[in-house]
Amino acid sequence: MRIIRSGRLFAEVNYLLIPPNLAPLCVWILSLACILCMLLRPRRVEEAYWVCGGALALMLAGLVPLKAAADAALKGWDVYLFLAGMMVLSELARLAHVFDWAAGLAAAHAKGSPRRLFLLVYCVGFVVTAVLSNDATAVVLTPAVLAVVRRARVRPAPYLLACALVANAASFVLPISNPANLIVFGSHLPPLASWLDIFFLPSLAAVLVTLASLAWCSRKSLRGRIEGTLTTSPLTPEGRLAFLSLLAAAILLIACSTWGIPLGAPTFGAACVALVIVARRNTGLVMRVLRSVTWSVIPLVAGLFVIVEAMRSAGLAQIGVAGLNRLAGSPAWASKQVAAFAVALLSNCMNNLPVGLMCGSALRHTGASGLIAHAMLIGVDLGPNLSVTGSLATILWLIALRREGVEISAGQFFRVGVVAMPLALAASLLVLWR
């Protein structure tokens, strides 16, 4: 096997348990098993325990040197700060009822039309994704939308699917729209002007085609009139402070993107300032925010950095180099299609978070950039619209719905995704020029 021949890369490691000739194969088996457990959550054990446990097992078995593991985990500090800041801002907005206000505002302008309500919910999801990341839309906005559609007494599925699908379709509108953007590009994240030059048309195509696909798949459910009563409540003083803090944070992050400044520290700093401002009026709300944030996401990502580093040393680097070199020798129109669709399909098998880390590692190892790199990012961001296993945000979206007593099956999601994702990805690639 090609993977086993790469055992020479482990020559400098002091093995504790595994013979050197079997080490690469063991790395791949253990790493893929951890990722599978992250997706399936056996015994309902949280994702972070499986990933961090797998990373620890790799280190204890000598399959990844401690220094290499530490370096891999530490190089993600900008991603950790970005995630922490975004989670705090999102939870602050949720607990201050900013999302309930936004969803209610959309409902109040629906004028009795389910189609108009669907479009307005999709537009709210687009804005939230663009400035607060896809996790906020899929996980935090969804309960607010569910509350609105229950009051409206309409079939909830189209509106809830809109939250999940726009969260991925709009996740490359801006660099801040998806943590995966930071993971794939790392320190080479393009400044805002270059980003928009590259991704504005592809992201617009993805958003519009996804909207059209979901509307077509849901056309029967969107007929008729809204029977319930739709009202919106004004923002509380804490809600106004939270909303203004979010607006200021979005302006700051867009400015940082324009100037090419790494986004982690500004995001975390904006979240801390927002908490201080709100704390002057309501200290209890701040404590609720800190308790509500899913902090386990940060060690989960750190563990994935370690696992991907082990896989890189076990042959992933050679596989990535060979694949990128083969694509580089193909016509541009073919290479971007193959790169994007391969990454998109792999994201649904393994989840786009580890796939994004693998893509970023391969791109940095080969120095590849340009069309292929941009197509791979679109595949990482948009690919998860095919199935509920495609991204962590979509998995959490499904869990959040089940807690609310709403069941949208994996098959129901796939029946929409199998139409929306390929069409949106093809449309995005059609207008991706460089």
matplotlib code that plots the C-alpha trace (Angstrom):
import matplotlib.pyplot as plt

x = [0.0, 1.1, 0.3, 2.5, 5.5, 5.4, 6.5, 9.9, 8.3, 8.0, 11.7, 12.4, 9.6, 10.1, 7.4, 5.9, 3.4, 3.3, 6.0, 7.3, 6.1, 2.5, 2.5, 1.0, -1.8, -2.6, -2.7, -5.3, -7.4, -7.4, -7.9, -10.8, -12.4, -12.3, -13.9, -16.6, -17.3, -17.5, -20.2, -22.2, -21.7, -21.9, -23.6, -24.3, -20.7, -19.9, -17.8, -14.9, -14.3, -13.9, -11.6, -9.4, -9.3, -8.1, -5.5, -4.3, -4.2, -2.0, 0.4, 0.5, 1.1, 4.0, 2.2, 2.7, 5.6, 4.6, 6.3, 4.6, 1.2, 1.8, 2.9, -0.2, -2.5, -0.8, -0.9, -4.7, -4.8, -6.3, -9.1, -9.7, -10.0, -12.4, -14.6, -14.7, -15.5, -18.2, -19.8, -20.0, -21.5, -24.0, -25.1, -25.3, -27.6, -29.7, -30.2, -30.9, -33.6, -32.0, -32.7, -36.3, -36.8, -35.2, -37.4, -40.5, -39.7, -39.5, -42.8, -44.5, -43.7, -44.9, -48.4, -50.0, -48.0, -46.0, -43.8, -43.0, -42.2, -40.0, -38.1, -37.7, -36.5, -33.9, -32.8, -32.4, -30.3, -28.2, -27.4, -26.7, -24.4, -22.5, -21.7, -21.9, -20.9, -22.9, -23.0, -25.1, -27.6, -27.8, -27.8, -29.0, -31.4, -33.2, -35.1, -36.3, -37.6, -39.2, -41.1, -42.3, -43.6, -45.4, -47.2, -47.9, -49.3, -47.5, -45.5, -42.1, -39.9, -39.2, -38.3, -36.1, -34.3, -33.8, -31.8, -29.6, -29.0, -28.4, -25.9, -23.7, -24.6, -23.7, -20.7, -18.1, -19.8, -17.1, -14.0, -15.8, -18.9, -17.4, -14.6, -13.6, -12.4, -9.7, -8.9, -8.4, -6.4, -4.8, -2.4, -2.9, -6.5, -7.1, -7.9, -11.5, -11.1, -9.4, -11.9, -14.9, -13.2, -12.8, -15.9, -18.7, -20.2, -19.8, -21.4, -24.2, -24.8, -24.8, -27.3, -29.7, -29.6, -30.0, -33.0, -34.6, -33.9, -35.3, -38.4, -39.0, -38.7, -41.0, -43.5, -46.5, -45.8, -45.6, -49.1, -52.1, -52.2, -50.7, -53.5, -51.8, -51.1, -47.7, -46.4, -43.0, -41.9, -39.5, -36.0, -35.3, -32.6, -30.2, -31.3, -30.5, -27.1, -26.4, -27.6, -25.4, -22.5, -23.0, -23.2, -20.0, -18.3, -19.3, -17.9, -14.7, -14.2, -15.0, -12.4, -9.9, -10.6, -10.1, -6.7, -5.6, -5.5, -5.9, -9.5, -9.1, -7.9, -10.3, -13.3, -12.4, -11.8, -15.1, -16.9, -15.1, -16.1, -19.7, -19.8, -18.4, -21.0, -23.9, -22.5, -22.9, -26.7, -27.2, -24.5, -26.7, -27.1, -23.3, -23.0, -25.7, -23.8, -20.6, -22.4, -24.3, -21.3, -20.3, -16.7, -16.0, -15.8, -12.3, -10.6, -12.5, -10.8, -7.5, -7.8, -8.6, -5.4, -3.4, -5.2, -4.7, -1.0, -0.7, -2.5, -0.2, 2.9, 1.2, 0.9, -1.8, 0.9, 1.9, -1.7, -2.4, 0.7, -0.1, -3.7, -2.9, -0.1, -2.5, -5.1, -2.5, -1.9, -5.6, -7.6, -8.8, -12.5, -12.0, -9.6, -11.9, -14.9, -13.0, -11.4, -14.6, -16.9, -14.3, -13.9, -17.7, -18.4, -15.5, -17.0, -20.2, -18.3, -16.0, -17.4, -16.1, -14.1, -11.4, -11.6, -11.0, -7.9, -6.7, -7.2, -5.4, -2.5, -2.2, -2.4, 0.3, 2.5, 2.4, 2.2, -0.8, -3.1, -5.4, -8.3, -7.9, -7.5, -10.6, -12.6, -11.6, -12.8, -16.2, -16.4, -15.6, -18.2, -21.0, -20.6, -22.3, -25.7, -25.9, -26.4, -26.7, -23.3, -21.5, -20.8, -20.8, -23.2, -25.8, -25.5, -26.0, -29.0, -30.6, -30.0, -31.5, -34.6, -35.0, -34.8, -37.7, -39.7, -39.3, -38.1, -36.4, -34.9, -31.6, -33.5, -35.7, -32.6, -30.9, -33.9, -33.5, -29.7, -29.3, -31.0, -29.7, -26.0, -24.9, -26.8, -25.4, -21.9, -22.0, -23.4, -20.7, -17.9, -19.3, -18.6, -15.4, -12.8, -9.6]
y = [0.0, 3.5, 4.6, 2.0, 2.9, 6.4, 4.8, 6.4, 9.7, 8.2, 7.3, 10.0, 9.1, 7.1, 4.5, 3.3, 0.7, 0.5, -1.0, 1.6, -0.4, -0.4, 3.1, 4.9, 2.4, 2.7, 6.5, 6.3, 3.7, 5.6, 9.0, 8.0, 6.1, 9.3, 11.3, 8.7, 8.8, 12.6, 12.3, 9.5, 10.4, 6.8, 6.8, 10.5, 11.4, 14.9, 15.3, 16.9, 13.9, 11.6, 13.9, 14.9, 11.3, 10.3, 13.0, 11.9, 8.3, 9.2, 11.0, 8.2, 5.6, 7.6, 8.0, 11.8, 13.4, 15.6, 18.6, 18.2, 17.8, 20.9, 22.9, 21.7, 22.7, 26.1, 27.2, 27.3, 30.1, 32.6, 30.1, 29.5, 33.3, 33.7, 30.8, 32.0, 35.6, 34.5, 32.1, 34.8, 37.4, 34.9, 33.8, 37.4, 38.2, 35.1, 35.7, 39.3, 38.2, 39.9, 36.8, 36.6, 40.3, 39.8, 36.7, 38.5, 41.5, 39.3, 37.7, 41.0, 41.9, 38.6, 40.1, 36.7, 35.0, 31.8, 32.4, 36.0, 34.7, 32.0, 34.6, 37.0, 34.2, 33.2, 36.9, 37.1, 33.9, 35.4, 38.5, 36.6, 34.2, 36.9, 38.9, 36.3, 33.0, 30.0, 28.5, 31.4, 30.9, 27.1, 26.9, 30.2, 31.7, 28.4, 28.3, 31.9, 31.0, 27.9, 30.0, 32.3, 29.6, 27.9, 31.2, 31.5, 27.9, 27.0, 23.9, 24.4, 22.3, 24.9, 27.6, 25.4, 24.0, 27.5, 28.3, 25.2, 25.6, 29.4, 28.9, 27.0, 28.7, 32.1, 31.0, 32.4, 35.8, 37.3, 35.8, 36.0, 34.0, 30.6, 29.5, 27.0, 29.9, 30.6, 26.9, 26.5, 29.7, 30.2, 33.1, 33.4, 34.6, 37.1, 40.7, 41.7, 43.4, 40.4, 38.1, 39.9, 40.0, 36.2, 35.0, 37.6, 36.2, 32.5, 33.3, 35.2, 32.3, 29.8, 31.8, 32.4, 28.8, 27.3, 29.6, 28.6, 24.9, 24.9, 26.9, 24.4, 21.4, 23.1, 24.6, 22.5, 23.5, 27.2, 27.4, 29.1, 31.8, 32.3, 31.4, 32.4, 35.8, 37.4, 40.1, 41.4, 42.7, 45.7, 45.1, 45.5, 47.9, 44.9, 43.8, 47.2, 47.1, 43.6, 44.6, 47.7, 45.6, 43.1, 45.9, 47.5, 44.1, 43.4, 46.8, 46.1, 42.7, 43.9, 46.7, 44.1, 42.0, 45.0, 45.7, 42.0, 41.8, 38.3, 38.0, 36.0, 38.7, 41.4, 39.1, 38.0, 41.6, 42.8, 40.0, 41.1, 44.7, 43.8, 41.8, 44.7, 47.1, 44.8, 44.0, 47.7, 47.2, 43.5, 41.4, 38.3, 38.3, 38.2, 35.2, 33.4, 34.1, 32.6, 29.5, 29.0, 29.1, 25.6, 26.0, 22.3, 23.4, 24.9, 21.7, 19.8, 22.0, 21.7, 17.9, 17.9, 20.0, 17.2, 14.4, 16.0, 16.6, 12.8, 12.0, 14.4, 12.6, 9.2, 9.9, 12.6, 15.0, 12.8, 12.1, 15.8, 16.6, 13.9, 15.1, 18.8, 18.1, 16.1, 18.8, 21.4, 19.6, 19.6, 22.3, 25.0, 24.3, 20.6, 21.1, 23.4, 21.1, 18.0, 19.8, 21.3, 18.3, 15.9, 18.1, 18.5, 14.8, 14.1, 16.7, 14.7, 11.5, 13.0, 16.4, 19.6, 20.6, 17.9, 18.1, 21.8, 21.2, 18.6, 20.9, 23.7, 21.4, 20.2, 23.7, 25.0, 21.9, 22.3, 26.1, 25.8, 28.8, 30.4, 28.7, 25.2, 26.6, 28.8, 25.9, 23.7, 26.4, 26.5, 22.7, 22.8, 25.6, 24.6, 20.8, 20.2, 21.2, 17.6, 15.8, 16.5, 15.0, 17.6, 20.2, 20.4, 23.4, 21.2, 18.4, 20.8, 22.3, 18.8, 18.3, 21.7, 20.8, 17.5, 19.3, 21.4, 18.4, 18.8, 16.0, 16.6, 13.3, 12.8, 11.5, 14.6, 16.8, 14.7, 14.9, 18.7, 18.7, 16.4, 19.0, 22.2, 21.4, 20.1, 22.9, 25.6, 24.3, 24.0, 27.6, 28.9, 27.2, 28.6, 32.1, 31.4, 32.9, 32.8]
z = [0.0, -0.8, 2.7, 4.3, 2.1, 3.6, 6.9, 6.4, 7.5, 11.0, 11.3, 13.8, 16.1, 19.3, 19.1, 22.3, 21.0, 17.2, 14.9, 12.4, 9.4, 10.7, 12.0, 9.0, 8.6, 12.3, 12.0, 9.2, 11.0, 14.3, 12.7, 10.5, 13.4, 15.5, 12.7, 12.3, 16.0, 15.9, 13.2, 14.8, 18.5, 20.0, 23.4, 22.8, 23.9, 22.7, 19.5, 21.3, 23.5, 20.5, 18.7, 21.6, 22.8, 19.3, 19.3, 22.8, 21.7, 18.6, 20.9, 23.6, 20.9, 19.5, 16.2, 16.2, 18.0, 21.0, 19.5, 16.1, 17.9, 20.0, 16.9, 15.0, 17.8, 18.4, 14.8, 15.0, 17.6, 15.2, 14.5, 18.2, 18.9, 16.0, 17.1, 20.7, 19.7, 17.2, 19.7, 22.4, 20.0, 18.7, 22.2, 23.3, 20.4, 21.1, 24.8, 24.2, 21.8, 18.8, 16.6, 17.8, 16.9, 13.4, 12.7, 13.9, 11.8, 8.7, 9.7, 10.2, 6.6, 5.1, 4.6, 4.9, 2.2, 3.0, 0.0, 1.1, 4.6, 3.2, 1.2, 4.1, 6.4, 3.8, 3.5, 7.3, 7.2, 4.4, 6.5, 9.7, 7.9, 6.1, 9.3, 12.1, 10.4, 9.3, 12.8, 14.0, 11.3, 11.5, 15.3, 16.8, 14.2, 13.7, 17.1, 16.5, 13.0, 14.5, 17.0, 14.2, 11.9, 14.9, 15.5, 11.8, 11.7, 8.5, 7.6, 9.3, 7.0, 4.2, 6.6, 8.8, 5.8, 4.5, 7.7, 7.2, 3.5, 3.4, 6.2, 3.9, 0.6, 2.0, 3.9, 1.5, 0.9, 3.3, 4.9, 8.3, 7.1, 7.9, 10.3, 7.5, 5.4, 8.1, 8.3, 4.6, 3.9, 7.3, 7.3, 3.5, 3.8, 1.0, 2.0, 1.5, -1.9, -3.3, -1.7, -3.2, -6.6, -6.4, -4.6, -4.9, -8.1, -7.1, -3.7, -5.3, -7.7, -4.8, -2.7, -5.6, -7.0, -3.5, -2.9, -6.3, -5.6, -2.1, -3.3, -6.0, -3.7, -1.2, -3.6, -2.3, 1.3, 0.4, -1.1, 0.6, 3.2, 6.7, 9.2, 12.4, 13.9, 13.3, 15.6, 16.5, 19.9, 20.1, 21.3, 25.0, 26.2, 26.4, 23.0, 21.5, 23.1, 21.8, 18.3, 18.3, 19.5, 16.7, 14.1, 15.5, 15.5, 11.9, 10.8, 12.6, 11.1, 7.6, 8.1, 9.3, 6.2, 4.0, 5.5, 5.6, 9.4, 10.9, 12.2, 15.4, 17.8, 16.5, 16.8, 20.3, 21.3, 19.9, 21.9, 25.1, 24.5, 23.8, 27.1, 29.0, 27.5, 28.3, 31.8, 32.8, 32.4, 33.1, 34.7, 34.8, 31.0, 30.6, 33.0, 31.0, 27.8, 29.2, 30.4, 27.2, 24.8, 23.5, 24.5, 23.6, 20.0, 20.6, 21.9, 19.1, 16.4, 18.2, 18.3, 14.6, 13.9, 15.6, 13.8, 10.4, 11.2, 12.0, 8.7, 6.8, 8.1, 7.3, 3.6, 3.3, 2.1, -0.7, -1.7, -1.7, -3.8, -6.3, -6.6, -7.0, -9.5, -11.6, -11.5, -12.4, -15.6, -16.6, -18.3, -16.0, -16.5, -15.6, -12.7, -10.8, -11.3, -10.2, -7.2, -5.9, -6.4, -4.9, -1.8, -1.6, -1.7, 0.8, 3.2, 3.3, 4.1, 6.7, 7.6, 6.1, 9.2, 8.9, 5.1, 5.3, 7.5, 5.0, 2.1, 3.9, 4.7, 1.1, -0.3, 2.0, 1.4, -2.3, -2.4, -4.7, -5.1, -7.6, -9.3, -7.8, -4.2, -4.6, -6.1, -3.1, -0.7, -2.4, -2.2, 1.6, 2.3, -0.1, -0.1, 3.3, 1.7, 0.4, 3.8, 7.5, 8.1, 5.9, 8.6, 12.4, 12.1, 10.3, 12.7, 15.6, 13.6, 13.5, 17.2, 18.1, 16.1, 17.9, 21.2, 20.1, 19.1, 15.3, 13.2, 9.9, 8.8, 7.1, 4.1, 3.9, 4.0, 1.3, -1.0, -1.0, -0.9, -3.8, -6.0, -4.4, -3.7, -7.2, -9.0, -6.7, -6.8, -10.6, -10.9, -8.5, -10.5, -13.7, -12.6, -10.8, -13.0, -10.9]

ax = plt.figure().add_subplot(projection="3d")
ax.plot(x, y, z, "-o")
ax.set_aspect("equal")
plt.show()
